[in-house]
């Protein structure tokens, strides 16, 4: 599990992707989810280590510091 103390560090998500933790949010609601699935949840925002690309979301409980 990762925490706010890990912001700026490399972390690995459950799929094995490694990124830099940029933010943790405890009440994120996915605006693209079907209405029945729109409920607050805790998420980690990860960005690629290098080379640009898209930021992605991961579960803080299923991610670990590298």
Backbone as CSV, one residue per row, in Angstrom:
resi,resn,N_x,N_y,N_z,CA_x,CA_y,CA_z,C_x,C_y,C_z
1,UNK,0.853,-1.187,0.000,0.000,0.000,0.000,0.894,1.245,0.000
2,UNK,0.471,2.228,-0.768,1.210,3.487,-0.805,0.431,4.557,-0.055
3,UNK,1.154,5.583,0.389,0.549,6.681,1.140,1.055,8.008,0.583
4,UNK,0.584,9.103,1.160,1.044,10.427,0.722,2.546,10.595,0.892
5,UNK,3.139,9.861,1.810,4.593,9.924,2.003,5.343,9.418,0.772
6,UNK,4.677,8.672,-0.101,5.303,8.117,-1.301,5.174,9.026,-2.525
7,UNK,4.524,10.165,-2.412,4.377,11.073,-3.556,5.763,11.475,-4.050
8,UNK,5.943,11.354,-5.360,7.225,11.643,-5.989,8.093,10.408,-6.192
9,UNK,7.707,9.288,-5.573,8.477,8.046,-5.685,7.945,7.164,-6.816
10,UNK,8.782,6.225,-7.227,8.349,5.225,-8.202,7.493,4.192,-7.483
11,UNK,6.374,3.849,-8.096,5.502,2.813,-7.537,5.083,1.860,-8.645
12,UNK,4.715,0.657,-8.245,4.267,-0.365,-9.186,2.800,-0.661,-8.905
13,UNK,1.963,-0.639,-9.953,0.553,-0.961,-9.774,0.345,-2.468,-9.869
14,UNK,-0.884,-2.920,-9.709,-1.158,-4.363,-9.700,-0.896,-5.033,-11.036
15,UNK,-0.863,-4.242,-12.124,-0.586,-4.788,-13.450,0.903,-4.811,-13.771
16,UNK,1.731,-4.354,-12.826,3.176,-4.365,-13.022,3.739,-3.107,-13.660
17,UNK,2.871,-2.134,-13.980,3.358,-0.880,-14.563,4.019,-0.041,-13.472
18,UNK,5.118,0.596,-13.822,5.837,1.448,-12.871,5.657,2.898,-13.297
19,UNK,5.320,3.742,-12.344,5.151,5.162,-12.608,5.522,5.971,-11.386
20,UNK,5.470,7.276,-11.547,5.737,8.206,-10.448,4.397,8.595,-9.819
21,UNK,4.291,8.422,-8.517,3.077,8.804,-7.802,3.008,10.324,-7.723
22,UNK,1.946,10.908,-8.274,1.808,12.359,-8.263,0.759,12.860,-7.278
23,UNK,-0.238,12.008,-6.965,-1.319,12.480,-6.099,-2.121,11.292,-5.595
24,UNK,-2.671,11.418,-4.405,-3.636,10.466,-3.870,-4.920,11.225,-3.596
25,UNK,-6.025,10.643,-3.977,-7.322,11.285,-3.752,-8.243,10.272,-3.084
26,UNK,-8.861,10.671,-1.993,-9.709,9.738,-1.243,-11.166,9.748,-1.694
27,UNK,-11.549,10.733,-2.493,-12.964,10.830,-2.878,-13.144,11.014,-4.381
28,UNK,-12.364,10.298,-5.171,-12.444,10.407,-6.629,-13.710,9.715,-7.135
29,UNK,-14.428,10.398,-8.018,-15.604,9.829,-8.677,-15.329,9.860,-10.173
30,UNK,-15.343,8.697,-10.799,-15.042,8.583,-12.228,-16.210,9.139,-13.047
31,UNK,-16.000,10.249,-13.751,-17.096,10.862,-14.510,-17.512,10.031,-15.727
32,UNK,-16.675,9.088,-16.144,-17.000,8.261,-17.306,-17.655,6.940,-16.926
33,UNK,-17.763,6.656,-15.638,-18.391,5.417,-15.185,-19.903,5.514,-15.343
34,UNK,-20.573,4.381,-15.510,-22.038,4.411,-15.537,-22.557,5.012,-14.231
35,UNK,-23.696,5.710,-14.271,-24.208,6.371,-13.061,-24.275,5.458,-11.836
36,UNK,-24.626,4.199,-12.005,-24.755,3.292,-10.849,-23.397,2.988,-10.205
37,UNK,-22.307,3.225,-10.949,-20.968,2.946,-10.442,-20.220,4.204,-10.005
38,UNK,-20.890,5.330,-9.993,-20.241,6.590,-9.604,-20.319,6.780,-8.102
39,UNK,-19.305,6.302,-7.426,-19.223,6.487,-5.982,-17.776,6.829,-5.630
40,UNK,-17.583,7.622,-4.591,-16.231,8.030,-4.216,-15.365,6.826,-3.858
41,UNK,-14.124,6.867,-4.322,-13.168,5.816,-3.988,-11.778,6.429,-3.912
42,UNK,-10.871,5.721,-3.287,-9.505,6.198,-3.157,-8.710,5.760,-4.380
43,UNK,-7.984,6.698,-4.992,-7.167,6.388,-6.158,-5.801,7.066,-6.049
44,UNK,-4.855,6.471,-6.751,-3.520,7.040,-6.888,-3.357,7.476,-8.333
45,UNK,-2.759,8.625,-8.549,-2.483,9.130,-9.891,-1.014,8.861,-10.181
46,UNK,-0.749,8.119,-11.256,0.613,7.764,-11.640,0.919,8.311,-13.020
47,UNK,2.148,8.765,-13.207,2.578,9.223,-14.530,3.762,8.377,-14.967
48,UNK,3.973,8.263,-16.272,5.105,7.480,-16.747,6.422,8.015,-16.185
49,UNK,7.372,7.124,-15.990,8.666,7.510,-15.438,9.401,8.424,-16.402
50,UNK,9.401,8.079,-17.691,10.038,8.948,-18.688,9.382,8.741,-20.042
51,UNK,9.665,9.661,-20.913,9.170,9.539,-22.279,7.772,10.082,-22.500
52,UNK,7.207,10.727,-21.522,5.865,11.267,-21.700,4.821,10.167,-21.648
53,UNK,3.653,10.459,-22.118,2.563,9.487,-22.076,1.436,9.983,-21.205
54,UNK,0.505,9.100,-20.961,-0.687,9.464,-20.206,-0.608,9.017,-18.759
55,UNK,-1.116,9.888,-17.901,-1.250,9.546,-16.494,-2.327,8.473,-16.372
56,UNK,-2.238,7.608,-15.354,-3.271,6.605,-15.142,-3.604,6.503,-13.660
57,UNK,-4.707,5.847,-13.382,-5.184,5.682,-12.019,-4.892,4.265,-11.544
58,UNK,-4.626,4.146,-10.258,-4.394,2.839,-9.661,-4.963,2.836,-8.247
59,UNK,-5.198,1.662,-7.744,-5.661,1.522,-6.364,-4.456,1.632,-5.417
60,UNK,-4.492,2.544,-4.453,-3.374,2.675,-3.513,-3.146,1.389,-2.702
61,UNK,-4.202,0.644,-2.455,-4.074,-0.592,-1.691,-3.343,-1.677,-2.475
62,UNK,-3.393,-1.597,-3.795,-2.786,-2.626,-4.641,-1.481,-2.163,-5.282
63,UNK,-0.969,-1.012,-4.874,0.285,-0.485,-5.426,1.349,-0.516,-4.328
64,UNK,2.595,-0.581,-4.759,3.692,-0.606,-3.791,4.863,0.211,-4.307
65,UNK,5.635,0.703,-3.371,6.817,1.488,-3.734,7.878,0.575,-4.318
66,UNK,8.577,1.056,-5.352,9.625,0.258,-6.009,10.956,0.584,-5.375
